[in-house]
Amino acid sequence: MPSSMTGFGRGAGRDPDGEWRVEAQSVNGRFLEVTVRLPWPAPALGEAVRREAAASLARGRVEVRVAPPSGWGRRGELHVDKGLALKYYRALKELQAALGLAGEIEPDILLQLPEVFVLEQSAVDADRLPDGLRAALSGALGELVGMRRREGERLAAEMLHRIETVEQVIDGVAQEAQGWAAAAAERLRRRLAEEAVAGEPRRLAEEVALWAQRGDITEELTRLGAHAAAMRSLLEGSEPLGRQLEFLLQESGREVNTLGAKAPDAFRAVVAVKAELEKLREQAANLE
């Protein structure tokens, strides 16, 4: 069964540094977009977490929040960019002179300026997932994927029921279409007779044949049936299918519109199928 794109998971893990905690949540998204939230800058570590999440998911907007052991992110070497600090100091002095301000520039002002002090994480911190973080991330992603699957199963069951309704309506239209064609042909014959072409059998035959060609809905019914069967097959499988479903629903909508234009007698059936397709479209937007 397919998976939903909505879910939440939480995990925890311990290692010699202490306890790691991870929360992962996801919502609908056209593509896979993973955002990692850390309490301190660690681009390589964030990328490692992002790769782990992307290996478990195919679609959706995912946010992973990492809470490390106290003090873990502050390990490493502290560097002072003296050249940048001097540039800041000179710029502040110029600003002070331009504004006519008195007083000294205190060191605590420089402390607040960006990139003057840089804490470089150790290579181990940046390049690999600590054991505690790996365990916490695995737990959070496992819960997230499980919730998405359960929600996907519920959605798939409801969608299969709606597809069955569409198939039943299509079958009903196919059975009634012959009767509609015969009745419409008879109406056409009567109209042509009233227009004094009854004595022209060839023209009468041509008009009836032209109407039959324009009003033939066999192709539309066949395509609608094929689209419904393809959607059923996707929903009964286990691969990501959201975008394929969206395409099939779009094509089904076009066929229904053509069907309605060709067969006015199918008005109620067209309305019923459109209503089901709209519901299916809303549900498909939630599937991975």
N, C-alpha and C positions, 0 to 999 in steps of 0.2 A: 504494500500500500504506500502511497505517496506521503510526504511530510508537509506540514504547515511551515510557514516562515515565522510564526509567533511562538516564543517560548522563553523560559527562564531556567537557569541552573546555578547552583552554588556548590563550591567545593573547598576543602581545607586539606593541608598537608604539613607535616613537620620534618625538619632536618636539623642539623646541629646549630643553624642560625636561629631557629625558633619556628613559629607557626606562620604559614602562608595562607591567605584566604583569597578566593577568586569568585567573582560573580559574572555570569555571562547572560545577556539577554538579546533577543532578536525581534525584529518587526519586519513588515513587508518591504521588499526592495526589488527593483527590476534586475539588479545584478548582485553579486556578493561584495559587500563592503564591510570590512572589519576594522573597528577602531579600538585601540588598546589605551586604557587609562592607567598611568603610573603616577605615584606621588612625587617622582623626581625624573629628570631627563635620563633616559637610557635607551636610545634609539635601537641598538642592536638587540637588546633584550625584548623590546616591544615587537620588533620584527619577528623574532623567534616565536613569541606568543601568537602573533598574527598568522604565521605559517601553520601552527598547530590547529588553530581554529578553522582555517581555510581547508585543511585536510579532512575535516569532519562535516563541512557544510558546503552547499552548492549555490545558495541564493539567499538574499535577505540582507538587511542592515543589522550588523552584529556589534555589540559593545561589550568589551571584556574589561572588567575593573580588577586590578591587582592590588592587594594590601599585603606588603611584605612584613617580615618581622621588624620590630622596632630597631631603628638604627642601621638596618642592612643597606639601605640606599645611600647612607652617608659614608660608607667605606670607600677608600681610595685616596688619591692625593689631591690636596688643595693647591691650586695655582693662582697667582695674582698676576693679572696682565698690567704691568706697571706702565707700559707705553700707553695703553688705553686710558688708564687712570689719569695720566699726565695730560692727555688730550682733553678729558672731561674737565680737569682742574683749570686748564687754560681757558676753555670755553666758558666756564662759570665765571672766571675772573673778568673776561671781556664783557659778559652779560652784566656783571655787577657794576663795572665801570660805566657801561652804556646807560644803565638805569639810575646811576648815582647812589648805589646802596653801600652802606658802611658795614664793617664787621669782617670776620674771618670765615673762610670756608672750612667747616669742621669735617673731620674724617668720616663721621657717621653718614654724611651726605653721599660720599663716594661709595660707601657700603651698599647704598640703595640703587646704585646705577647698574644697568645690566652688563653682564659678562666681564666685570672687573675681577670678580672671584669666580673661579670655575673648579668644580669638584669632578675630577675624572674618575670614572668607575674603573675598577680593575678589569683585566681582560676576561677573567673567569666570570665575573658578574655580567658582562656584556654579551659574551659569545655563547653561553650555554644556559639552559634552564636548570636552576637548582632543583634538587630532588623534591624538596617540599613544594616548590612552585609547580613542578611537573605533575605531582599527585593532585594538588588543588585544582589545576587546570583540567586535568583528566576528569575529575569528579564533576566540575561545573559543566563542561561540555557534554559529559554523559547524561546529566539531568536535562540539559537544554535539548539535546537530540531526542531523548525519550519523550519529552513533552511535545515537541514538534511532530513526532510520529503519531502519538495518540490523537492529537488534534487533526492531523492529516487523515487518519483513518475515519474519524467522524465526518469530516468534510467529504471524503471520497464516497462514503456510504450514502450520504444525502445526494451527492451529484449523480451517482449511478441510478438512484431512484428517479431523478429528474430526466436523465437520458432515456430511461425506460418510458417515461411519459411522452417524450418527444417521438420515440420510435412508434409508440401506439398511435399517436396523432398522424404520423406519416403513413402508417399502414391504413388508417381509416380514410385518409385523403385518396390514397391509391385505389382503394376499393370503390369509393364514390365517384372518382374522376370519370369513369366510363359513362356513368349515368348523367353526369354534368355535360359531358361532350355530346351525348345523344340529344339531350334536351336543348342545348344551345344550337346544335345543327338544325333541329326542327324549327326553332325560332327564326334562324337565319333563312331557312327555306320559305317560311311564311312571309317574312319581310320582303324577300326578293320577289315573291309571287305578287305581293301588293304593289311592287314597283314595276310590274308588267314585264318581268324577265322570265316568267314561267315558261314562255314559248322558246326560250333560249337555253336548252338543257346543258349546252357546253359551258356557258357563262355561269349557270347555277352550280355546276360541278366544280368549276374553278374557284368560285367564291367559297364554297364549302371546304374545299381542299386547303385554300389559303387560311381560312379561319382555323381549321384543324391544326395546321402547321404552327400558327402563331400561338394557339392555346394549348399546345402539347406540353405537359409538365412532367413527362417521364424523366427527363434528364435531371431536373431539379430534385425530384423525389429520390432518384438514385444517388445523387451526390449527398443529399441530406442523410440518407441511410448510411452511406459510407463514412461520412464525418462522425455520425453517432457511434458507429462500430469502432472507429479509430479512437474516439475519446474513451469508450468503455475499456478498450484494450490498454490504454495508457493508465487509467485509474486502477486497473487490476494488476498492474506491474509494480515495480519498486524503484524505478529510476526517476530522477528529477524530470518533471513534465510540465511545469507551469507555463513556459513560453510556447510549447507545442499546443497546449490546450487553448491558449489565447488565440493562436493562429487558426485552429480548427473552428473555434467559436466565431471568429470574424468571418471566415468563409461560409459558415452555416447561416449567418445573418444575411449575407448577400444572396444566398440561394432562396431564403425565405422571402426576401423582398421581391425577387424575380417571380417566385411562385405566386405571390399575392397579385402582382401586376398581370400575370397570364390567366389566373383563375379567380375571378371575383367571387365565385361560389365558395371558395376556400377561405373566405374572410375570417370566420371564427377560428378555423384551424390555424391560420397564420398568426392571429393574435395570441392564441394559446402557446404556440411554439416560441414566439418572440418573448413572451413572459418567462418561459422556462430558460431560454438562452440568456436572458438578462441575469437571472439568478445564478446560472452556471458561470457567467462571466465574473460576477462579484465573488463567487467562491474560488474560482480559478486564480484570482489575483492574490489569494492567501497561500497558494501552494508553491512549494519549492520547485 
